[in-house]
């Protein structure tokens, strides 16, 4: 059962701000299961009946967190006017979740879904420079000049992209392709494809294998799992 601090539950419901909720708790104006609670550290769940100044909260949703191995031809949205499958369709939950950031329609791999707006904002804010690792299959064999450009950074749309790390994992000389692992902290649309396009390579396949410390591990395409409390706490520390 998911437990959360009472003042955060009240704020999440939209009743008032967290600071005001703390004042209401301290002033004895909050009840849980018909008993007054005036302790700020008190935790409640979605099973509890919470009453604030005589009003029962009925729209509190506990926070949920998932990572999904997104398949190809699934869009990172909660709905689609073209009737394509969305990432939220793959997760069985009553919560109104949404993806954190996005992956292209033809890109696979790790994506986080949650109904926690605070965490989503932390993860998507460019100031926090959260690293993401991708595996790209490109047409062609990278050369020494490509490596030099990747080390120095690539200018995309008049702004330099700094590559945190990269390595060639496999070369297929018969098919003339390379499998490249690349880590960046950029969040711009199509950024990995644009990096390789600037080096005159097309990305044939692209998957995100890692987001911060989270890895896709043994999740098969279309599979997902809930994040642990420790994982959620570590994500919050990225702020």
Buried (B, 14 or more C-beta within 10 A) or exposed (E): EEBBBBBBBBBBBEBBEEEBBBEBBEEEBBBBEEEEBEEEEBBBBBEBEBBBEEEEBEEBBBBBBBBBBBBBEBBBBBEEEEEEEBBBEBBEEEBEBBBBBBBBEEBBBBBBBBBBEBBBEBBBEEEBEBBBBBBBBBBBBBEEEBBEBBEEEBEBEEEEBEBEEBEBEEBEEEEEBBBBBBBBBBBEEEBBBBBBBBBEBEBBBBBBBBBBEBEBEEBEBBEBEEBEEEBBEBBEEBE
